[in-house]
Amino acid sequence: MGILYKASGVDINAGDETVTKIKHLAKTTFNKNVLSGIGHFGAFYNIDLKKYSHPVLVSSVDGVGTKIKIAFMMNKHNTVGQDLVNHCVNDIAVCGAEPQFFMDYLAFGKLNQTTATQIIEGFAKACRENNVALVGGETAEMPGFYSEQEYDMSGTIVGIVEKNKIINGNTVKKGDVLIGFSSSGLHTNGYSLARKVLFEKFKVNDKPDILEMTIGDELLKIHKSYLRLIKKLTGNVKIKAFSHITGGGIVGNTKRVVPKGFSISIDWNAWELPPIFKLIKETGKVSDSEMREVFNIGIGLIAIANKADVDKVLTISRKVGEKGLVIGEIK
């Protein structure tokens, strides 16, 4: 008898069993627009064009980087799926888009059904919280490419915005104010530097005095979704631009929505550096400039608004449980 595919490291039956197990998780996110279940060659999503005058599709694709390494170390896999969904949601929400559906890609060295189910539980939880349908995905086994204990993931999200409600920063001008909103930790960026610095001195289950939990738990804090805040703000006040603070830091991301000819002035003393960032900075003797370029350093979202609207923005944000801080202005 010749060599079987399973002997090379790929178990088709295990893949089929995993899909069967996760179908019910995906279905918990379905709405009336989803026209097909999991398992077809493509996903069908109906759009009610009567709701829009000029609908524009907005899409984004991303991963969670080496944060997955922390999930391996902690053997905890139900949060990185939430990270991925929320990251993607934020990326299109800052453009004014309403997220519609999400699709994932998972690649394993060796498919572990328990791990895969935990990850997809995270996808489904975040999709329900953001009112997004998890309509499909791909789960691959790639022996020889990843180790048996490793996996990687990416996600794609699609949303819709009315053309005249696109938020792109083209009206930003001198004197506009930057209002920052707190992050829930590192979110999904800067983990290569954080791991290098922290794990040369600490173990994943260590709890330094500066932290309220172990390093592993701190680093696995879920990337916050700002969708509810963004919708509340845009429904009540003129926001000229939003910036989702990911890789590149506050300035690197915010300059993407500021027209040429203007600059960004940040008051770096407007907020206190959260403990995890203090630990990274002090342990690795990382410079301020490097910290500001690599990490969000405590600010996960920035809204740019007219100075006259600042008080209104701060009042509205408090009503949804978010405390805004004036952290800078446009020069």
matplotlib code that plots the C-alpha trace (Angstrom):
import matplotlib.pyplot as plt

x = [0.0, 1.4, 2.0, -1.2, -1.7, -2.2, 1.4, 2.7, 1.0, -2.4, -5.5, -8.5, -10.9, -9.7, -10.3, -13.8, -14.6, -13.4, -15.6, -18.6, -17.8, -17.5, -20.6, -22.8, -20.4, -20.6, -24.4, -24.6, -23.4, -25.7, -28.4, -31.1, -28.5, -26.5, -27.9, -25.7, -24.2, -20.5, -19.2, -20.0, -17.3, -18.3, -20.3, -23.5, -24.4, -27.4, -27.2, -30.3, -29.4, -32.6, -31.0, -28.3, -28.2, -24.6, -23.2, -19.4, -17.8, -14.9, -12.7, -9.6, -7.4, -5.0, -3.4, -2.5, 1.3, 3.5, 0.8, 0.0, 3.3, 1.8, -1.2, 1.2, 3.0, -0.2, -2.0, -4.9, -6.5, -9.9, -8.8, -6.7, -9.7, -11.4, -8.3, -8.4, -12.1, -11.9, -8.8, -10.4, -13.7, -11.8, -9.9, -13.1, -15.1, -12.7, -13.6, -17.3, -18.2, -20.7, -19.1, -21.1, -19.3, -15.9, -13.9, -10.9, -7.9, -6.2, -3.0, -1.7, 1.4, -0.9, -4.6, -5.7, -9.4, -9.6, -7.4, -9.2, -12.5, -11.3, -10.0, -13.2, -15.2, -13.2, -14.1, -17.8, -17.9, -16.4, -18.6, -21.7, -20.5, -19.9, -23.0, -20.9, -21.6, -18.9, -19.7, -16.8, -13.1, -10.2, -8.5, -5.2, -2.7, 0.9, 3.3, 6.9, 6.0, 4.8, 5.7, 3.0, 2.2, 2.0, -0.6, -1.1, -4.2, -5.6, -9.0, -10.9, -13.8, -16.2, -18.4, -20.6, -20.6, -22.8, -20.4, -21.2, -20.5, -17.0, -14.6, -11.2, -9.7, -10.0, -11.5, -8.9, -7.4, -5.1, -6.4, -8.4, -8.0, -6.9, -9.0, -7.5, -9.3, -7.6, -6.3, -6.7, -3.0, -0.7, -3.7, -2.0, 1.2, 4.7, 4.8, 8.2, 9.9, 7.8, 8.7, 12.4, 12.5, 10.2, 11.2, 14.9, 14.1, 10.7, 8.6, 5.1, 3.5, 5.6, 3.7, 5.9, 4.7, 3.8, 1.2, -2.2, -1.9, 0.7, 2.7, 1.0, -2.5, -1.5, -0.2, -3.3, -5.7, -8.2, -7.8, -10.6, -13.4, -14.2, -17.2, -19.9, -18.0, -17.4, -21.1, -22.2, -19.8, -20.5, -24.2, -24.1, -21.1, -18.9, -15.8, -13.3, -11.1, -10.4, -7.1, -6.8, -3.5, -1.7, 1.8, 3.6, 2.2, 0.2, 1.9, 2.6, -1.1, -2.7, -0.7, -2.4, -5.6, -4.1, -3.8, -0.4, 0.7, -0.4, 1.5, 0.5, 1.5, 1.1, 1.2, 3.0, 2.3, -1.5, -1.8, 0.2, 2.0, 0.1, 2.0, 2.7, 4.4, 6.4, 7.6, 8.7, 10.4, 12.2, 13.2, 14.5, 15.8, 13.7, 13.8, 10.7, 11.0, 11.1, 8.2, 6.1, 6.8, 6.3, 3.4, 0.1, 1.4, -2.1, -4.1, -5.9, -8.1, -7.9, -10.8, -10.0, -12.6, -13.1, -12.1, -15.6, -16.9, -14.4, -16.7, -19.5, -17.2, -16.0, -19.6, -20.8, -17.9, -18.5, -22.1, -20.7, -18.1, -15.1, -13.1, -11.6, -8.5, -7.3, -3.8, -2.8, -3.8, -3.2, -0.6]
y = [0.0, 3.4, 6.3, 8.0, 11.8, 11.4, 10.0, 13.3, 15.2, 16.2, 14.6, 15.3, 13.6, 15.7, 18.8, 17.7, 17.0, 20.4, 22.1, 20.1, 21.2, 24.9, 25.3, 25.9, 28.7, 30.5, 30.2, 32.1, 35.2, 34.8, 37.4, 37.6, 38.7, 35.4, 33.2, 30.1, 28.0, 27.1, 24.5, 25.9, 27.1, 30.7, 32.6, 34.4, 37.7, 39.7, 43.5, 45.6, 48.4, 50.2, 51.4, 53.3, 56.1, 55.4, 52.4, 52.0, 48.7, 49.0, 46.1, 45.3, 42.2, 41.7, 39.3, 39.5, 39.2, 37.5, 37.9, 34.3, 33.3, 34.4, 32.2, 29.2, 29.9, 30.2, 27.4, 29.9, 30.3, 31.8, 35.4, 35.8, 35.2, 38.2, 40.3, 39.6, 40.5, 43.6, 44.8, 44.4, 46.0, 49.1, 49.4, 49.9, 51.6, 54.5, 55.1, 55.4, 51.9, 49.5, 46.0, 43.4, 40.1, 38.5, 35.6, 33.9, 31.9, 29.5, 27.5, 24.8, 22.7, 19.9, 20.5, 20.4, 20.4, 21.7, 24.6, 25.4, 25.4, 27.8, 30.2, 30.1, 30.6, 33.8, 34.8, 34.1, 36.0, 39.1, 38.9, 38.7, 41.7, 43.7, 42.5, 41.0, 37.7, 35.0, 33.6, 31.3, 30.7, 28.3, 25.9, 24.5, 22.0, 22.8, 20.3, 21.2, 24.9, 25.4, 23.2, 20.8, 23.1, 26.3, 28.1, 31.4, 33.4, 36.3, 37.8, 39.8, 42.0, 43.8, 46.7, 49.4, 53.2, 55.8, 57.6, 61.0, 59.7, 58.4, 59.7, 60.3, 63.4, 65.6, 68.5, 68.4, 71.8, 73.9, 74.1, 70.9, 68.9, 65.3, 63.4, 60.1, 57.0, 54.4, 51.0, 47.8, 47.1, 46.3, 45.3, 43.4, 45.4, 45.5, 42.0, 41.1, 43.9, 43.2, 39.5, 40.1, 42.6, 40.9, 37.2, 37.8, 38.6, 37.2, 34.0, 34.1, 33.3, 35.8, 38.7, 41.8, 44.2, 46.9, 44.6, 43.4, 40.0, 37.8, 39.0, 36.4, 37.5, 41.1, 40.5, 38.5, 41.3, 41.6, 44.2, 46.7, 47.3, 51.0, 50.4, 51.4, 54.6, 55.5, 55.0, 57.1, 59.9, 60.0, 60.0, 63.1, 65.3, 66.1, 64.0, 64.9, 61.8, 58.8, 57.0, 53.4, 53.2, 50.0, 49.4, 52.7, 54.3, 57.5, 59.7, 57.1, 56.1, 59.6, 61.2, 58.8, 60.9, 64.3, 66.2, 67.3, 70.7, 70.0, 68.4, 66.7, 68.1, 65.6, 66.4, 63.3, 64.3, 64.4, 60.8, 58.4, 55.5, 52.3, 49.8, 47.2, 49.9, 51.2, 47.6, 47.2, 50.6, 50.2, 46.5, 47.0, 50.6, 51.4, 55.1, 57.3, 57.7, 53.9, 53.3, 55.9, 54.4, 50.7, 50.8, 52.5, 53.4, 53.5, 55.3, 53.0, 55.4, 59.1, 61.3, 64.6, 67.3, 71.0, 72.7, 73.9, 70.3, 68.9, 69.2, 67.4, 64.6, 64.1, 64.1, 61.6, 59.3, 59.2, 58.0, 54.9, 54.3, 55.8, 58.6, 60.9, 63.0, 66.0, 64.9, 67.2, 69.4, 70.0, 72.6]
z = [0.0, -1.0, 1.4, 2.5, 2.7, 6.5, 6.8, 5.3, 8.2, 6.7, 8.2, 5.9, 8.3, 11.2, 9.1, 8.2, 11.8, 12.8, 10.3, 11.6, 15.1, 14.3, 12.1, 15.1, 16.3, 13.0, 12.9, 16.2, 14.3, 11.3, 10.4, 7.8, 5.2, 5.3, 2.6, 3.0, 5.7, 6.3, 3.8, 0.4, -2.0, -1.4, 1.2, 0.1, 1.8, 0.7, 0.7, 0.9, -1.5, -0.7, 2.5, 0.7, -1.9, -2.9, -1.0, -0.9, 0.2, 2.7, 3.4, 5.4, 6.1, 9.0, 11.4, 15.1, 14.6, 17.2, 19.9, 18.9, 20.5, 23.9, 23.2, 22.6, 25.8, 27.9, 26.0, 25.8, 22.4, 22.9, 23.0, 19.9, 17.7, 19.4, 18.9, 15.1, 14.7, 16.8, 15.0, 11.6, 12.8, 14.0, 10.7, 8.7, 11.4, 11.5, 7.8, 8.7, 7.6, 9.3, 9.4, 7.6, 7.5, 8.5, 7.1, 8.7, 7.6, 10.0, 9.2, 11.6, 11.6, 12.9, 13.2, 16.9, 17.0, 20.5, 19.7, 16.5, 18.3, 20.9, 18.3, 16.4, 19.6, 19.9, 16.4, 17.0, 20.3, 18.8, 15.7, 17.9, 20.0, 16.8, 15.0, 12.3, 10.5, 10.5, 7.0, 6.3, 6.4, 5.6, 7.9, 6.5, 7.8, 6.7, 8.2, 7.7, 7.5, 11.0, 14.0, 15.3, 18.1, 16.0, 13.9, 12.2, 11.4, 9.3, 8.9, 6.3, 7.0, 4.7, 5.6, 3.9, 4.2, 2.4, 0.1, 1.5, 5.0, 4.4, 7.0, 5.5, 7.1, 4.0, 6.1, 8.8, 9.3, 11.6, 15.1, 15.1, 18.3, 18.8, 21.4, 22.5, 23.9, 26.0, 24.7, 26.6, 26.5, 23.5, 21.4, 18.5, 17.9, 19.2, 20.5, 18.9, 20.9, 24.1, 24.0, 23.5, 26.3, 28.9, 28.4, 28.7, 32.4, 33.2, 32.6, 31.2, 34.6, 36.6, 38.1, 38.6, 41.3, 38.7, 37.2, 38.6, 36.8, 35.2, 32.3, 30.1, 31.0, 30.6, 27.1, 26.1, 27.0, 24.2, 21.5, 22.2, 19.7, 19.3, 17.0, 19.5, 20.4, 16.8, 15.9, 18.9, 18.0, 14.3, 15.0, 17.2, 16.3, 13.3, 13.5, 10.8, 11.1, 13.3, 13.7, 14.9, 16.6, 15.4, 14.2, 13.8, 16.9, 17.4, 15.0, 12.4, 12.1, 12.6, 9.8, 7.4, 7.9, 8.0, 4.7, 3.4, 4.6, 8.2, 11.1, 14.3, 17.7, 20.6, 24.3, 25.5, 29.1, 28.7, 30.0, 32.2, 30.6, 31.6, 33.7, 31.0, 28.9, 31.9, 32.5, 28.8, 28.8, 32.1, 31.6, 28.1, 28.6, 25.5, 24.4, 24.4, 20.6, 20.1, 22.5, 20.7, 17.3, 18.2, 20.7, 21.2, 24.7, 26.1, 23.3, 21.0, 19.1, 18.2, 17.0, 15.3, 15.7, 15.6, 18.9, 19.4, 19.4, 22.0, 25.0, 23.1, 22.1, 25.7, 27.0, 24.4, 25.0, 28.7, 28.0, 26.4, 29.1, 27.4, 28.8, 26.1, 26.6, 24.6, 23.6, 20.8, 17.9, 14.2, 13.3]

ax = plt.figure().add_subplot(projection="3d")
ax.plot(x, y, z, "-o")
ax.set_aspect("equal")
plt.show()
